[in-house]
Amino acid sequence: MSRQPDESRRSERARQAIHAATAELLASTSYDAITIEKIAAQAGVGKQTIYRWWPSKAAIIVDVWAEVIAPRAAFPDTGDLEADLRAQLTRMLDVLVEPVLGLNYMAVIADSQRDERLAADLSARIFAPRIADTKDRLRLAQAAGQMRDDVDVDTVADLLYGGIFFRSLFRLVPLDRTQPDALVAALIRGIGPLR
């Protein structure tokens, strides 16, 4: 019985080491070059320890992002819809423009197109909570008269994030720091109260 707390502490230390190693690799190594072997070596654990908790490197990455990126992307609510939308897009842009992390983020999304389990995990742990927060904030704006009642919040959420991901995915125009301002200004003109 007395060994159980020690084992639990060792397991938690191993999990934290695996998370830290994965986060470091995500910031310095391309997604394709990250392997379970590299994560294990950097974390100082055996591969079997990793496979006890995660079925793949993508599953570890989503787990790390749920703890690291998700809090960075929490939707603000200052009472000023335009400022909040701008702040939210800027936070997302900050992740996407990080040289290695941004490319890795898009690589995992690309990988999820052929891996249903990864797609479901990404949706449940990363995307769905952010989208729900966005829709909640938009409904508050409607209730406060900052947004027309006849505007569909699902469509606004698609428009809000679609512009950023379109540029990230197709790279026709580089991502830049002015994009959140331009996107939000265009959105507000379309969804704001009629004058």
Beta strands, then each sheet from edge to edge (+ up, - down):
end
